[in-house]
């Protein structure tokens, strides 16, 4: 069933990013209705969004002089999610104050679905206590925020207020709309038994990768099956490397990656090596952050009975890419009671 997105655009230089988001979401098969505030139209024209969304763009509560269009409000009924990107301090303040004086705020007020806000503004406006109070108020009633990021702003200043990475926004919307990562599934049931074969098209992100000079002969990481979670990593050793019993060595892979903001990569052991030879990772899983640009190394450990030879091009580990979340800590006097309480490890008896 097609999911419906109400996509609000407000007056910010970051409005051009909204065009890319709408285009990408449309390619995923979502039905998108764009609502533009008056100020947003100073930065980008409605025709752009009409072309990209293939839907009428809402710009006013009135379709003609003194003709009020209730369809604008009824959009809230069909929405599966409301997204506002970019969201200015003005729109955040309006929503926090319960003001509904244009098409976008009316639809948001009439909707009982999740509202996802992607702020974009000057750092001094974002850190202003009034804005922070408004953000907290909206969060307390269930609105979700993506970003903003710290970076160079339209004013030339560097600070927090830049609109979140486009890829992060897109993937966040998809995750909110789907119980599982956005996928298309075809099921073929055979007549000979109860086996059902699923062909799964996994959610995908773009991952930039660079080879180390001299490693052009090695394959890039790849998934060995359509439903595989991890990509195989290959040893980029110059010569055969011997791992003695209980020895630990850092094995190069000859690759560098640039993860999208909001994602991490985990380096995990290969089950086959662990079972047959006792070869595993010391720091399992090893975490690669999105801002890391060094060569990926695999810390192998030989827990087997015999020495192990690592050969060039050998599959030595798996790379799993996952989204991450940052926790906002809330210090409290007491924690809620649970059946387990303060029992230590093994307290549950399992």
C-alpha positions in Angstrom: 0.0 0.0 0.0 1.4 3.4 -1.0 2.4 5.6 1.9 1.4 9.3 1.8 3.8 12.0 2.9 2.8 15.6 3.6 6.1 17.5 3.0 6.3 21.1 4.3 8.9 23.5 3.0 9.6 26.8 4.8 11.6 29.9 4.0 15.3 28.9 4.2 18.2 28.8 1.8 18.2 25.1 2.5 15.0 24.7 0.6 16.9 23.4 -2.4 17.8 20.3 -0.4 14.1 19.7 0.0 13.8 19.2 -3.8 16.4 16.4 -3.7 14.6 14.7 -0.7 11.2 14.9 -2.5 12.7 13.5 -5.7 14.4 10.6 -3.9 11.3 9.7 -1.8 9.2 9.8 -5.0 11.6 7.2 -6.5 10.9 5.0 -3.6 7.2 4.9 -4.5 5.8 7.3 -1.9 2.9 9.7 -2.7 4.0 13.2 -1.7 2.1 16.4 -1.4 4.2 19.4 -0.8 3.0 22.4 1.2 5.0 25.6 0.7 4.9 28.6 3.0 4.8 32.1 1.5 8.5 32.7 2.4 9.7 29.4 1.0 8.5 30.5 -2.5 11.1 33.3 -2.4 13.8 30.6 -2.5 12.3 28.0 -4.7 9.3 27.9 -7.0 6.2 25.6 -6.6 6.7 24.3 -10.1 9.8 22.5 -9.0 8.0 20.5 -6.4 5.0 19.9 -8.6 7.3 18.4 -11.2 9.2 16.3 -8.7 6.2 15.1 -6.7 3.8 14.8 -9.6 1.2 16.3 -7.4 -0.4 19.7 -6.9 1.6 21.9 -4.6 -0.4 23.6 -1.8 0.6 27.3 -1.3 -2.5 28.9 0.3 -5.6 28.1 2.3 -7.6 29.9 -0.4 -7.9 28.6 -4.0 -9.4 31.9 -5.1 -10.4 35.2 -3.5 -12.6 34.4 -0.5 -12.8 30.7 -1.4 -11.6 28.6 1.5 -10.4 25.1 0.4 -11.2 22.5 3.1 -9.2 20.0 1.1 -6.0 21.5 2.5 -7.1 20.5 6.0 -8.3 17.2 4.9 -4.8 16.3 3.7 -4.1 15.5 7.3 -6.5 12.6 7.1 -4.6 10.8 4.3 -1.1 11.6 5.6 1.0 8.7 7.1 3.6 11.2 8.2 4.2 15.0 8.1 7.7 16.2 7.3 8.9 19.8 7.5 12.2 20.3 5.8 13.7 22.8 6.1 12.0 24.0 9.3 12.8 27.6 10.4 12.7 29.0 13.9 9.5 30.7 12.8 7.6 27.5 12.0 8.9 25.7 15.1 7.7 28.7 17.2 4.3 28.7 15.6 3.7 25.0 16.1 4.9 25.2 19.7 2.4 28.0 20.3 -0.5 26.3 18.6 -0.7 28.9 15.8 -2.5 27.7 12.6 -2.5 30.7 10.2 -1.5 29.1 6.9 -1.9 25.8 5.0 1.1 24.1 6.6 0.3 24.9 10.2 -3.4 24.0 9.7 -2.5 20.6 8.3 0.0 19.9 11.1 -2.6 20.9 13.7 -5.3 18.7 12.1 -3.0 15.7 11.8 -2.7 12.9 14.4 0.3 11.3 12.7 4.0 11.7 13.4 5.5 15.1 12.6 9.2 15.0 11.6 11.0 18.3 11.8 14.3 19.1 10.1 15.6 22.5 11.4 17.7 24.9 9.4 18.7 28.3 10.7 21.5 30.5 12.0 23.3 29.0 15.0 22.3 32.0 17.2 18.7 31.5 16.4 18.9 27.7 17.1 20.7 28.1 20.4 18.4 30.9 21.5 16.6 29.8 24.7 13.2 30.5 23.1 13.9 28.2 20.2 15.3 25.5 22.5 12.2 25.8 24.7 10.0 25.4 21.6 11.9 22.4 20.4 11.7 20.7 23.9 8.0 21.4 24.0 7.3 19.8 20.6 9.5 16.8 21.5 7.5 16.3 24.7 4.3 15.9 22.7 5.8 13.5 20.3 7.3 15.5 17.5 10.7 14.2 16.2 13.7 16.2 15.1 16.5 15.4 12.7 19.5 17.6 13.2 20.6 20.3 12.8 24.3 19.8 12.1 27.3 21.9 12.9 28.9 23.4 9.8 29.2 26.4 7.6 26.0 28.4 7.5 24.6 30.8 4.9 25.9 33.7 6.9 29.5 32.4 6.5 29.6 31.5 10.2 30.4 28.0 11.5 28.0 26.7 14.0 25.0 24.4 14.7 22.0 25.1 12.5 22.8 23.6 9.2 20.1 21.3 7.8 20.8 17.6 8.4 22.4 15.4 5.7 19.9 14.6 2.9 20.6 10.9 3.1 20.0 10.8 6.8 16.7 12.6 6.4 15.5 10.2 3.6 16.5 7.1 5.6 14.9 8.5 8.7 11.6 9.1 6.9 11.7 5.6 5.4 12.4 4.0 8.8 9.4 5.8 10.3 7.1 4.7 7.5 8.1 1.1 7.6 8.2 -1.4 10.4 11.4 -2.8 8.8 13.8 -1.1 6.4 12.0 -0.2 3.2 11.8 -3.2 1.0 9.9 -4.9 -1.8 9.2 -8.6 -1.2 8.0 -11.2 -3.7 7.1 -14.6 -2.2 7.1 -17.8 -4.3 5.5 -20.8 -2.6 6.4 -24.2 -4.1 3.8 -26.9 -4.5 6.1 -29.7 -3.3 6.5 -28.5 0.3 5.9 -25.6 2.6 9.0 -23.8 1.7 8.6 -20.1 0.8 11.4 -18.3 -1.0 11.6 -14.6 -0.5 13.4 -12.3 -2.9 14.3 -9.3 -0.8 15.4 -5.9 -2.1 17.3 -4.5 0.8 17.2 -0.9 1.8 20.3 0.7 0.3 22.6 3.7 1.1 25.4 5.1 -1.0 28.8 4.2 0.5 31.9 5.9 -0.9 35.0 3.7 -0.9 38.7 4.2 -1.9 41.3 1.6 -2.6 44.8 1.9 -1.1 47.5 2.2 -3.8 48.8 -1.2 -4.7 45.5 -3.0 -3.7 43.8 -2.8 -7.1 44.1 -6.6 -7.4 41.8 -7.1 -4.4 38.0 -7.3 -4.8 36.0 -4.6 -3.1 33.8 -5.7 -0.1 30.7 -7.4 -1.4 27.6 -9.3 -0.2 27.8 -13.0 -0.9 24.0 -13.4 -1.1 21.0 -11.2 -1.6 19.9 -11.4 2.0 23.4 -11.2 3.5 23.8 -8.6 6.3 27.6 -8.2 6.0 30.1 -7.6 3.2 33.2 -9.6 3.2 36.5 -7.9 3.9 39.7 -9.2 2.3 43.2 -9.3 3.7 45.6 -6.9 2.0 48.8 -8.4 3.4 51.9 -8.2 1.1 53.1 -11.7 2.0 51.7 -14.7 3.9 51.2 -13.6 7.5 51.4 -16.2 10.2 49.3 -16.0 13.3 50.7 -18.2 16.0 48.5 -19.7 18.7 47.1 -16.9 21.0 48.7 -14.3 18.8 47.0 -11.0 17.9 47.8 -9.1 14.7 46.3 -6.1 12.8 45.5 -7.2 9.3 45.1 -4.4 6.7 42.2 -4.5 4.2 43.5 -1.9 1.7 40.3 0.2 1.7 39.0 3.5 3.1 35.3 4.4 3.4 33.2 7.5 4.0 29.9 6.5 5.7 26.9 8.8 5.5 26.2 10.9 8.7 24.1 8.9 11.1 25.5 5.5 10.2 28.3 3.3 11.5 30.1 0.2 10.2 30.8 -2.8 12.4 33.6 -5.2 11.7 32.5 -8.7 12.7 34.1 -12.2 12.7 33.5 -14.8 10.0 31.7 -17.8 11.5 33.6 -20.3 9.2 37.0 -19.1 10.4 35.9 -19.1 14.0 34.5 -22.7 13.9 37.2 -24.3 11.8 40.4 -22.5 13.0 39.5 -20.5 16.1 40.1 -17.2 14.3 38.1 -14.3 15.7 38.3 -10.6 16.4 39.6 -9.2 19.6 37.3 -6.2 19.5 34.1 -7.8 18.2 32.4 -5.9 16.8 34.8 -3.1 15.9 33.1 0.2 15.3 33.9 2.6 12.4 32.3 6.0 12.8 31.1 8.2 10.0 33.9 10.7 10.4 36.7 8.1 10.3 38.8 8.2 7.1 41.7 5.9 7.9 42.3 2.4 6.4 40.1 -0.3 7.8 42.1 -2.8 9.8 41.0 -6.1 11.2 42.4 -7.2 14.6 42.6 -11.0 14.2 43.2 -13.3 17.1 44.2 -17.0 16.8 42.4 -18.9 19.6 42.8 -22.2 17.8 45.2 -25.1 18.5 47.5 -24.5 15.5 49.2 -21.6 13.8 47.1 -19.9 11.0 48.3 -18.5 7.7 46.6 -15.3 6.5 47.0 -15.1 2.7 46.5 -12.0 0.4 42.9 -11.8 -0.7 41.6 -14.1 2.0 38.1 -13.3 3.4 38.9 -12.4 7.0 35.9 -10.5 8.4 32.5 -9.0 7.6 31.5 -5.3 7.4 27.9 -4.5 8.6 26.5 -1.0 8.0 23.8 0.2 10.5 22.0 3.4 11.4 22.9 4.9 14.8 21.1 7.1 17.3 22.5 9.6 19.9 21.0 9.4 23.4 19.9 12.5 25.1 20.6 11.9 28.8 18.0 12.9 31.4 19.3 12.8 34.9 16.7 11.7 37.4 16.6 11.0 41.2 15.1 7.5 40.8 14.6 5.0 38.0 11.3 3.2 37.4 11.0 -0.1 39.3 11.1 -3.4 37.3 10.7 -7.0 38.2 14.4 -7.6 37.9 15.4 -4.4 39.7 19.1 -4.1 40.6 19.9 -7.8 40.2 23.3 -8.4 38.6 24.4 -10.6 35.8 22.6 -14.0 35.8 19.9 -12.6 38.1 17.1 -13.8 35.8 18.3 -17.3 36.0 19.1 -17.6 32.3 
